[in-house]
Amino acid sequence: MTCHHQAVADFDIQLEMVDLEIKLCSDDQGVLPYQEAKLEELEERKVKLLAGKRFHANAGNAYWYYIEKQKID
């Protein structure tokens, strides 16, 4: 269960880094024309990271539920 919580923390750091990279691809007027492809790659990466974070958060909660249920039974 702890490994899933550690994975979620790592995903948070990676998502923060992707957000910073996305900000670097734009200026006050919007996306820089020569950064459009990179921005698309970063947005796809962000979606994959969020899916991974969701998986690990759900897995950690499932393990917690199972452990709590074993205490009751």
PDB file with one MODEL, atoms N, CA, C and O in Angstrom:
MODEL        1
ATOM      1  N   MET A   1       0.829  -1.186   0.000  1.00  0.00           N
ATOM      2  CA  MET A   1       0.000   0.000   0.000  1.00  0.00           C
ATOM      3  C   MET A   1       0.875   1.252   0.000  1.00  0.00           C
ATOM      4  O   MET A   1       0.575   2.223  -0.694  1.00  0.00           O
ATOM      5  N   THR A   2       1.953   1.227   0.775  1.00  0.00           N
ATOM      6  CA  THR A   2       2.838   2.388   0.848  1.00  0.00           C
ATOM      7  C   THR A   2       3.471   2.683  -0.499  1.00  0.00           C
ATOM      8  O   THR A   2       3.674   3.843  -0.857  1.00  0.00           O
ATOM      9  N   CYS A   3       3.785   1.624  -1.253  1.00  0.00           N
ATOM     10  CA  CYS A   3       4.413   1.865  -2.558  1.00  0.00           C
ATOM     11  C   CYS A   3       3.474   2.636  -3.482  1.00  0.00           C
ATOM     12  O   CYS A   3       3.930   3.435  -4.301  1.00  0.00           O
ATOM     13  N   HIS A   4       2.166   2.404  -3.357  1.00  0.00           N
ATOM     14  CA  HIS A   4       1.215   3.139  -4.187  1.00  0.00           C
ATOM     15  C   HIS A   4       1.168   4.614  -3.785  1.00  0.00           C
ATOM     16  O   HIS A   4       1.063   5.489  -4.644  1.00  0.00           O
ATOM     17  N   HIS A   5       1.246   4.887  -2.490  1.00  0.00           N
ATOM     18  CA  HIS A   5       1.258   6.286  -2.037  1.00  0.00           C
ATOM     19  C   HIS A   5       2.537   6.990  -2.486  1.00  0.00           C
ATOM     20  O   HIS A   5       2.515   8.169  -2.840  1.00  0.00           O
ATOM     21  N   GLN A   6       3.648   6.258  -2.469  1.00  0.00           N
ATOM     22  CA  GLN A   6       4.903   6.834  -2.950  1.00  0.00           C
ATOM     23  C   GLN A   6       4.832   7.097  -4.455  1.00  0.00           C
ATOM     24  O   GLN A   6       5.351   8.101  -4.941  1.00  0.00           O
ATOM     25  N   ALA A   7       4.189   6.192  -5.186  1.00  0.00           N
ATOM     26  CA  ALA A   7       4.029   6.380  -6.632  1.00  0.00           C
ATOM     27  C   ALA A   7       3.177   7.609  -6.924  1.00  0.00           C
ATOM     28  O   ALA A   7       3.480   8.370  -7.843  1.00  0.00           O
ATOM     29  N   VAL A   8       2.112   7.807  -6.146  1.00  0.00           N
ATOM     30  CA  VAL A   8       1.255   8.980  -6.332  1.00  0.00           C
ATOM     31  C   VAL A   8       2.053  10.260  -6.093  1.00  0.00           C
ATOM     32  O   VAL A   8       1.903  11.234  -6.831  1.00  0.00           O
ATOM     33  N   ALA A   9       2.902  10.258  -5.063  1.00  0.00           N
ATOM     34  CA  ALA A   9       3.740  11.432  -4.788  1.00  0.00           C
ATOM     35  C   ALA A   9       4.691  11.691  -5.964  1.00  0.00           C
ATOM     36  O   ALA A   9       4.913  12.841  -6.342  1.00  0.00           O
ATOM     37  N   ASP A  10       5.248  10.625  -6.538  1.00  0.00           N
ATOM     38  CA  ASP A  10       6.143  10.775  -7.693  1.00  0.00           C
ATOM     39  C   ASP A  10       5.367  11.318  -8.893  1.00  0.00           C
ATOM     40  O   ASP A  10       5.869  12.186  -9.607  1.00  0.00           O
ATOM     41  N   PHE A  11       4.160  10.823  -9.122  1.00  0.00           N
ATOM     42  CA  PHE A  11       3.338  11.330 -10.221  1.00  0.00           C
ATOM     43  C   PHE A  11       3.048  12.818 -10.027  1.00  0.00           C
ATOM     44  O   PHE A  11       3.038  13.578 -10.995  1.00  0.00           O
ATOM     45  N   ASP A  12       2.810  13.239  -8.778  1.00  0.00           N
ATOM     46  CA  ASP A  12       2.573  14.662  -8.506  1.00  0.00           C
ATOM     47  C   ASP A  12       3.771  15.511  -8.933  1.00  0.00           C
ATOM     48  O   ASP A  12       3.605  16.573  -9.533  1.00  0.00           O
ATOM     49  N   ILE A  13       4.973  15.038  -8.621  1.00  0.00           N
ATOM     50  CA  ILE A  13       6.188  15.773  -9.015  1.00  0.00           C
ATOM     51  C   ILE A  13       6.313  15.817 -10.528  1.00  0.00           C
ATOM     52  O   ILE A  13       6.618  16.868 -11.092  1.00  0.00           O
ATOM     53  N   GLN A  14       6.080  14.684 -11.198  1.00  0.00           N
ATOM     54  CA  GLN A  14       6.172  14.659 -12.661  1.00  0.00           C
ATOM     55  C   GLN A  14       5.133  15.571 -13.297  1.00  0.00           C
ATOM     56  O   GLN A  14       5.424  16.261 -14.274  1.00  0.00           O
ATOM     57  N   LEU A  15       3.918  15.577 -12.745  1.00  0.00           N
ATOM     58  CA  LEU A  15       2.876  16.459 -13.281  1.00  0.00           C
ATOM     59  C   LEU A  15       3.242  17.923 -13.096  1.00  0.00           C
ATOM     60  O   LEU A  15       2.970  18.747 -13.970  1.00  0.00           O
ATOM     61  N   GLU A  16       3.850  18.251 -11.977  1.00  0.00           N
ATOM     62  CA  GLU A  16       4.303  19.623 -11.743  1.00  0.00           C
ATOM     63  C   GLU A  16       5.360  20.014 -12.774  1.00  0.00           C
ATOM     64  O   GLU A  16       5.350  21.133 -13.286  1.00  0.00           O
ATOM     65  N   MET A  17       6.274  19.087 -13.078  1.00  0.00           N
ATOM     66  CA  MET A  17       7.309  19.365 -14.082  1.00  0.00           C
ATOM     67  C   MET A  17       6.694  19.564 -15.460  1.00  0.00           C
ATOM     68  O   MET A  17       7.105  20.462 -16.195  1.00  0.00           O
ATOM     69  N   VAL A  18       5.720  18.745 -15.818  1.00  0.00           N
ATOM     70  CA  VAL A  18       5.058  18.887 -17.120  1.00  0.00           C
ATOM     71  C   VAL A  18       4.346  20.228 -17.200  1.00  0.00           C
ATOM     72  O   VAL A  18       4.398  20.897 -18.231  1.00  0.00           O
ATOM     73  N   ASP A  19       3.679  20.628 -16.114  1.00  0.00           N
ATOM     74  CA  ASP A  19       3.003  21.931 -16.106  1.00  0.00           C
ATOM     75  C   ASP A  19       3.998  23.076 -16.333  1.00  0.00           C
ATOM     76  O   ASP A  19       3.703  24.031 -17.052  1.00  0.00           O
ATOM     77  N   LEU A  20       5.171  22.968 -15.715  1.00  0.00           N
ATOM     78  CA  LEU A  20       6.194  24.003 -15.926  1.00  0.00           C
ATOM     79  C   LEU A  20       6.686  24.014 -17.365  1.00  0.00           C
ATOM     80  O   LEU A  20       6.887  25.080 -17.948  1.00  0.00           O
ATOM     81  N   GLU A  21       6.881  22.822 -17.945  1.00  0.00           N
ATOM     82  CA  GLU A  21       7.309  22.749 -19.342  1.00  0.00           C
ATOM     83  C   GLU A  21       6.249  23.331 -20.269  1.00  0.00           C
ATOM     84  O   GLU A  21       6.577  23.992 -21.255  1.00  0.00           O
ATOM     85  N   ILE A  22       4.981  23.085 -19.955  1.00  0.00           N
ATOM     86  CA  ILE A  22       3.889  23.646 -20.764  1.00  0.00           C
ATOM     87  C   ILE A  22       3.924  25.168 -20.705  1.00  0.00           C
ATOM     88  O   ILE A  22       3.715  25.829 -21.722  1.00  0.00           O
ATOM     89  N   LYS A  23       4.182  25.726 -19.539  1.00  0.00           N
ATOM     90  CA  LYS A  23       4.273  27.183 -19.410  1.00  0.00           C
ATOM     91  C   LYS A  23       5.433  27.746 -20.228  1.00  0.00           C
ATOM     92  O   LYS A  23       5.347  28.859 -20.748  1.00  0.00           O
ATOM     93  N   LEU A  24       6.516  26.977 -20.339  1.00  0.00           N
ATOM     94  CA  LEU A  24       7.668  27.436 -21.123  1.00  0.00           C
ATOM     95  C   LEU A  24       7.375  27.462 -22.624  1.00  0.00           C
ATOM     96  O   LEU A  24       8.075  28.132 -23.383  1.00  0.00           O
ATOM     97  N   CYS A  25       6.351  26.740 -23.046  1.00  0.00           N
ATOM     98  CA  CYS A  25       6.004  26.678 -24.470  1.00  0.00           C
ATOM     99  C   CYS A  25       5.113  27.833 -24.910  1.00  0.00           C
ATOM    100  O   CYS A  25       4.694  27.885 -26.067  1.00  0.00           O
ATOM    101  N   SER A  26       4.821  28.753 -24.005  1.00  0.00           N
ATOM    102  CA  SER A  26       3.930  29.849 -24.373  1.00  0.00           C
ATOM    103  C   SER A  26       4.447  31.166 -23.808  1.00  0.00           C
ATOM    104  O   SER A  26       5.319  31.204 -22.940  1.00  0.00           O
ATOM    105  N   ASP A  27       3.884  32.220 -24.323  1.00  0.00           N
ATOM    106  CA  ASP A  27       4.188  33.555 -23.802  1.00  0.00           C
ATOM    107  C   ASP A  27       2.852  34.231 -23.473  1.00  0.00           C
ATOM    108  O   ASP A  27       1.834  33.554 -23.328  1.00  0.00           O
ATOM    109  N   ASP A  28       2.855  35.550 -23.356  1.00  0.00           N
ATOM    110  CA  ASP A  28       1.636  36.272 -22.990  1.00  0.00           C
ATOM    111  C   ASP A  28       0.533  36.159 -24.036  1.00  0.00           C
ATOM    112  O   ASP A  28      -0.646  36.255 -23.696  1.00  0.00           O
ATOM    113  N   GLN A  29       0.894  35.957 -25.308  1.00  0.00           N
ATOM    114  CA  GLN A  29      -0.094  35.874 -26.377  1.00  0.00           C
ATOM    115  C   GLN A  29      -0.605  34.459 -26.617  1.00  0.00           C
ATOM    116  O   GLN A  29      -1.549  34.276 -27.385  1.00  0.00           O
ATOM    117  N   GLY A  30      -0.017  33.472 -25.992  1.00  0.00           N
ATOM    118  CA  GLY A  30      -0.462  32.090 -26.186  1.00  0.00           C
ATOM    119  C   GLY A  30       0.703  31.179 -26.527  1.00  0.00           C
ATOM    120  O   GLY A  30       1.850  31.458 -26.177  1.00  0.00           O
ATOM    121  N   VAL A  31       0.398  30.091 -27.213  1.00  0.00           N
ATOM    122  CA  VAL A  31       1.400  29.087 -27.561  1.00  0.00           C
ATOM    123  C   VAL A  31       2.329  29.630 -28.637  1.00  0.00           C
ATOM    124  O   VAL A  31       1.886  30.201 -29.633  1.00  0.00           O
ATOM    125  N   LEU A  32       3.617  29.443 -28.417  1.00  0.00           N
ATOM    126  CA  LEU A  32       4.595  29.837 -29.429  1.00  0.00           C
ATOM    127  C   LEU A  32       4.476  28.889 -30.625  1.00  0.00           C
ATOM    128  O   LEU A  32       4.403  27.674 -30.442  1.00  0.00           O
ATOM    129  N   PRO A  33       4.456  29.434 -31.852  1.00  0.00           N
ATOM    130  CA  PRO A  33       4.224  28.608 -33.046  1.00  0.00           C
ATOM    131  C   PRO A  33       5.212  27.441 -33.193  1.00  0.00           C
ATOM    132  O   PRO A  33       4.822  26.360 -33.634  1.00  0.00           O
ATOM    133  N   TYR A  34       6.461  27.644 -32.836  1.00  0.00           N
ATOM    134  CA  TYR A  34       7.454  26.584 -33.001  1.00  0.00           C
ATOM    135  C   TYR A  34       7.433  25.579 -31.843  1.00  0.00           C
ATOM    136  O   TYR A  34       8.225  24.637 -31.822  1.00  0.00           O
ATOM    137  N   GLN A  35       6.536  25.780 -30.892  1.00  0.00           N
ATOM    138  CA  GLN A  35       6.419  24.874 -29.746  1.00  0.00           C
ATOM    139  C   GLN A  35       5.115  24.061 -29.759  1.00  0.00           C
ATOM    140  O   GLN A  35       4.830  23.339 -28.804  1.00  0.00           O
ATOM    141  N   GLU A  36       4.335  24.174 -30.821  1.00  0.00           N
ATOM    142  CA  GLU A  36       3.035  23.499 -30.865  1.00  0.00           C
ATOM    143  C   GLU A  36       3.163  21.988 -30.772  1.00  0.00           C
ATOM    144  O   GLU A  36       2.388  21.348 -30.060  1.00  0.00           O
ATOM    145  N   ALA A  37       4.121  21.407 -31.473  1.00  0.00           N
ATOM    146  CA  ALA A  37       4.305  19.948 -31.442  1.00  0.00           C
ATOM    147  C   ALA A  37       4.729  19.491 -30.046  1.00  0.00           C
ATOM    148  O   ALA A  37       4.226  18.494 -29.527  1.00  0.00           O
ATOM    149  N   LYS A  38       5.655  20.229 -29.454  1.00  0.00           N
ATOM    150  CA  LYS A  38       6.113  19.882 -28.103  1.00  0.00           C
ATOM    151  C   LYS A  38       4.968  19.999 -27.109  1.00  0.00           C
ATOM    152  O   LYS A  38       4.834  19.160 -26.219  1.00  0.00           O
ATOM    153  N   LEU A  39       4.145  21.024 -27.250  1.00  0.00           N
ATOM    154  CA  LEU A  39       3.009  21.220 -26.359  1.00  0.00           C
ATOM    155  C   LEU A  39       2.043  20.036 -26.461  1.00  0.00           C
ATOM    156  O   LEU A  39       1.533  19.557 -25.448  1.00  0.00           O
ATOM    157  N   GLU A  40       1.800  19.578 -27.660  1.00  0.00           N
ATOM    158  CA  GLU A  40       0.916  18.426 -27.858  1.00  0.00           C
ATOM    159  C   GLU A  40       1.489  17.181 -27.173  1.00  0.00           C
ATOM    160  O   GLU A  40       0.750  16.432 -26.536  1.00  0.00           O
ATOM    161  N   GLU A  41       2.800  16.958 -27.302  1.00  0.00           N
ATOM    162  CA  GLU A  41       3.453  15.819 -26.647  1.00  0.00           C
ATOM    163  C   GLU A  41       3.337  15.929 -25.126  1.00  0.00           C
ATOM    164  O   GLU A  41       3.084  14.937 -24.444  1.00  0.00           O
ATOM    165  N   LEU A  42       3.522  17.137 -24.604  1.00  0.00           N
ATOM    166  CA  LEU A  42       3.435  17.343 -23.157  1.00  0.00           C
ATOM    167  C   LEU A  42       2.017  17.104 -22.645  1.00  0.00           C
ATOM    168  O   LEU A  42       1.835  16.542 -21.565  1.00  0.00           O
ATOM    169  N   GLU A  43       1.026  17.521 -23.402  1.00  0.00           N
ATOM    170  CA  GLU A  43      -0.362  17.299 -22.987  1.00  0.00           C
ATOM    171  C   GLU A  43      -0.706  15.817 -23.007  1.00  0.00           C
ATOM    172  O   GLU A  43      -1.425  15.339 -22.130  1.00  0.00           O
ATOM    173  N   GLU A  44      -0.201  15.079 -24.002  1.00  0.00           N
ATOM    174  CA  GLU A  44      -0.408  13.632 -24.044  1.00  0.00           C
ATOM    175  C   GLU A  44       0.286  12.959 -22.859  1.00  0.00           C
ATOM    176  O   GLU A  44      -0.265  12.044 -22.246  1.00  0.00           O
ATOM    177  N   ARG A  45       1.486  13.414 -22.544  1.00  0.00           N
ATOM    178  CA  ARG A  45       2.213  12.867 -21.397  1.00  0.00           C
ATOM    179  C   ARG A  45       1.461  13.138 -20.100  1.00  0.00           C
ATOM    180  O   ARG A  45       1.406  12.284 -19.215  1.00  0.00           O
ATOM    181  N   LYS A  46       0.885  14.327 -19.995  1.00  0.00           N
ATOM    182  CA  LYS A  46       0.142  14.685 -18.793  1.00  0.00           C
ATOM    183  C   LYS A  46      -1.060  13.761 -18.604  1.00  0.00           C
ATOM    184  O   LYS A  46      -1.357  13.350 -17.482  1.00  0.00           O
ATOM    185  N   VAL A  47      -1.745  13.436 -19.687  1.00  0.00           N
ATOM    186  CA  VAL A  47      -2.885  12.522 -19.614  1.00  0.00           C
ATOM    187  C   VAL A  47      -2.428  11.144 -19.133  1.00  0.00           C
ATOM    188  O   VAL A  47      -3.089  10.530 -18.295  1.00  0.00           O
ATOM    189  N   LYS A  48      -1.306  10.656 -19.655  1.00  0.00           N
ATOM    190  CA  LYS A  48      -0.782   9.354 -19.226  1.00  0.00           C
ATOM    191  C   LYS A  48      -0.375   9.379 -17.753  1.00  0.00           C
ATOM    192  O   LYS A  48      -0.621   8.418 -17.024  1.00  0.00           O
ATOM    193  N   LEU A  49       0.242  10.468 -17.319  1.00  0.00           N
ATOM    194  CA  LEU A  49       0.632  10.586 -15.918  1.00  0.00           C
ATOM    195  C   LEU A  49      -0.585  10.614 -15.004  1.00  0.00           C
ATOM    196  O   LEU A  49      -0.583   9.991 -13.943  1.00  0.00           O
ATOM    197  N   LEU A  50      -1.617  11.330 -15.410  1.00  0.00           N
ATOM    198  CA  LEU A  50      -2.842  11.373 -14.607  1.00  0.00           C
ATOM    199  C   LEU A  50      -3.497   9.998 -14.524  1.00  0.00           C
ATOM    200  O   LEU A  50      -4.029   9.628 -13.477  1.00  0.00           O
ATOM    201  N   ALA A  51      -3.463   9.242 -15.618  1.00  0.00           N
ATOM    202  CA  ALA A  51      -4.019   7.884 -15.601  1.00  0.00           C
ATOM    203  C   ALA A  51      -3.220   6.991 -14.646  1.00  0.00           C
ATOM    204  O   ALA A  51      -3.797   6.198 -13.903  1.00  0.00           O
ATOM    205  N   GLY A  52      -1.902   7.122 -14.672  1.00  0.00           N
ATOM    206  CA  GLY A  52      -1.064   6.349 -13.758  1.00  0.00           C
ATOM    207  C   GLY A  52      -1.303   6.735 -12.310  1.00  0.00           C
ATOM    208  O   GLY A  52      -1.363   5.875 -11.431  1.00  0.00           O
ATOM    209  N   LYS A  53      -1.436   8.010 -12.067  1.00  0.00           N
ATOM    210  CA  LYS A  53      -1.709   8.493 -10.712  1.00  0.00           C
ATOM    211  C   LYS A  53      -3.045   7.947 -10.220  1.00  0.00           C
ATOM    212  O   LYS A  53      -3.165   7.516  -9.073  1.00  0.00           O
ATOM    213  N   ARG A  54      -4.033   7.969 -11.083  1.00  0.00           N
ATOM    214  CA  ARG A  54      -5.358   7.448 -10.726  1.00  0.00           C
ATOM    215  C   ARG A  54      -5.283   5.963 -10.399  1.00  0.00           C
ATOM    216  O   ARG A  54      -5.883   5.513  -9.423  1.00  0.00           O
ATOM    217  N   PHE A  55      -4.553   5.200 -11.205  1.00  0.00           N
ATOM    218  CA  PHE A  55      -4.407   3.767 -10.968  1.00  0.00           C
ATOM    219  C   PHE A  55      -3.811   3.507  -9.589  1.00  0.00           C
ATOM    220  O   PHE A  55      -4.342   2.701  -8.825  1.00  0.00           O
ATOM    221  N   HIS A  56      -2.709   4.186  -9.267  1.00  0.00           N
ATOM    222  CA  HIS A  56      -2.035   3.950  -7.999  1.00  0.00           C
ATOM    223  C   HIS A  56      -2.861   4.442  -6.811  1.00  0.00           C
ATOM    224  O   HIS A  56      -2.845   3.822  -5.748  1.00  0.00           O
ATOM    225  N   ALA A  57      -3.570   5.533  -6.979  1.00  0.00           N
ATOM    226  CA  ALA A  57      -4.436   6.014  -5.898  1.00  0.00           C
ATOM    227  C   ALA A  57      -5.549   4.999  -5.630  1.00  0.00           C
ATOM    228  O   ALA A  57      -5.851   4.694  -4.476  1.00  0.00           O
ATOM    229  N   ASN A  58      -6.151   4.483  -6.688  1.00  0.00           N
ATOM    230  CA  ASN A  58      -7.209   3.487  -6.530  1.00  0.00           C
ATOM    231  C   ASN A  58      -6.675   2.189  -5.930  1.00  0.00           C
ATOM    232  O   ASN A  58      -7.325   1.583  -5.079  1.00  0.00           O
ATOM    233  N   ALA A  59      -5.500   1.766  -6.368  1.00  0.00           N
ATOM    234  CA  ALA A  59      -4.904   0.529  -5.844  1.00  0.00           C
ATOM    235  C   ALA A  59      -4.591   0.680  -4.361  1.00  0.00           C
ATOM    236  O   ALA A  59      -4.864  -0.231  -3.579  1.00  0.00           O
ATOM    237  N   GLY A  60      -4.026   1.808  -3.965  1.00  0.00           N
ATOM    238  CA  GLY A  60      -3.748   2.047  -2.551  1.00  0.00           C
ATOM    239  C   GLY A  60      -5.012   2.032  -1.713  1.00  0.00           C
ATOM    240  O   GLY A  60      -5.025   1.486  -0.609  1.00  0.00           O
ATOM    241  N   ASN A  61      -6.072   2.629  -2.231  1.00  0.00           N
ATOM    242  CA  ASN A  61      -7.350   2.628  -1.513  1.00  0.00           C
ATOM    243  C   ASN A  61      -7.943   1.227  -1.434  1.00  0.00           C
ATOM    244  O   ASN A  61      -8.542   0.868  -0.421  1.00  0.00           O
ATOM    245  N   ALA A  62      -7.787   0.440  -2.478  1.00  0.00           N
ATOM    246  CA  ALA A  62      -8.296  -0.936  -2.468  1.00  0.00           C
ATOM    247  C   ALA A  62      -7.560  -1.780  -1.431  1.00  0.00           C
ATOM    248  O   ALA A  62      -8.182  -2.548  -0.697  1.00  0.00           O
ATOM    249  N   TYR A  63      -6.233  -1.637  -1.370  1.00  0.00           N
ATOM    250  CA  TYR A  63      -5.470  -2.369  -0.356  1.00  0.00           C
ATOM    251  C   TYR A  63      -5.889  -1.937   1.043  1.00  0.00           C
ATOM    252  O   TYR A  63      -6.052  -2.779   1.926  1.00  0.00           O
ATOM    253  N   TRP A  64      -6.062  -0.650   1.253  1.00  0.00           N
ATOM    254  CA  TRP A  64      -6.496  -0.155   2.559  1.00  0.00           C
ATOM    255  C   TRP A  64      -7.842  -0.765   2.933  1.00  0.00           C
ATOM    256  O   TRP A  64      -8.032  -1.222   4.060  1.00  0.00           O
ATOM    257  N   TYR A  65      -8.773  -0.768   1.981  1.00  0.00           N
ATOM    258  CA  TYR A  65     -10.104  -1.324   2.237  1.00  0.00           C
ATOM    259  C   TYR A  65     -10.002  -2.802   2.605  1.00  0.00           C
ATOM    260  O   TYR A  65     -10.646  -3.251   3.553  1.00  0.00           O
ATOM    261  N   TYR A  66      -9.209  -3.548   1.872  1.00  0.00           N
ATOM    262  CA  TYR A  66      -9.051  -4.976   2.123  1.00  0.00           C
ATOM    263  C   TYR A  66      -8.472  -5.207   3.520  1.00  0.00           C
ATOM    264  O   TYR A  66      -8.945  -6.085   4.242  1.00  0.00           O
ATOM    265  N   ILE A  67      -7.468  -4.443   3.905  1.00  0.00           N
ATOM    266  CA  ILE A  67      -6.850  -4.584   5.229  1.00  0.00           C
ATOM    267  C   ILE A  67      -7.854  -4.243   6.325  1.00  0.00           C
ATOM    268  O   ILE A  67      -7.930  -4.947   7.333  1.00  0.00           O
ATOM    269  N   GLU A  68      -8.621  -3.175   6.142  1.00  0.00           N
ATOM    270  CA  GLU A  68      -9.614  -2.792   7.133  1.00  0.00           C
ATOM    271  C   GLU A  68     -10.703  -3.850   7.254  1.00  0.00           C
ATOM    272  O   GLU A  68     -11.173  -4.145   8.352  1.00  0.00           O
ATOM    273  N   LYS A  69     -11.097  -4.415   6.125  1.00  0.00           N
ATOM    274  CA  LYS A  69     -12.131  -5.444   6.142  1.00  0.00           C
ATOM    275  C   LYS A  69     -11.642  -6.684   6.878  1.00  0.00           C
ATOM    276  O   LYS A  69     -12.423  -7.333   7.574  1.00  0.00           O
ATOM    277  N   GLN A  70     -10.366  -7.025   6.735  1.00  0.00           N
ATOM    278  CA  GLN A  70      -9.811  -8.186   7.425  1.00  0.00           C
ATOM    279  C   GLN A  70      -9.804  -7.964   8.942  1.00  0.00           C
ATOM    280  O   GLN A  70      -9.946  -8.918   9.707  1.00  0.00           O
ATOM    281  N   LYS A  71      -9.641  -6.716   9.377  1.00  0.00           N
ATOM    282  CA  LYS A  71      -9.662  -6.421  10.808  1.00  0.00           C
ATOM    283  C   LYS A  71     -11.042  -6.656  11.406  1.00  0.00           C
ATOM    284  O   LYS A  71     -11.161  -7.075  12.557  1.00  0.00           O
ATOM    285  N   ILE A  72     -12.082  -6.385  10.627  1.00  0.00           N
ATOM    286  CA  ILE A  72     -13.457  -6.508  11.099  1.00  0.00           C
ATOM    287  C   ILE A  72     -13.879  -7.985  11.144  1.00  0.00           C
ATOM    288  O   ILE A  72     -14.540  -8.424  12.085  1.00  0.00           O
ATOM    289  N   ASP A  73     -13.491  -8.726  10.128  1.00  0.00           N
ATOM    290  CA  ASP A  73     -13.919 -10.136  10.034  1.00  0.00           C
ATOM    291  C   ASP A  73     -13.235 -10.980  11.016  1.00  0.00           C
ATOM    292  O   ASP A  73     -13.479 -12.185  11.070  1.00  0.00           O
TER     293      ASP A  73
ENDMDL
END
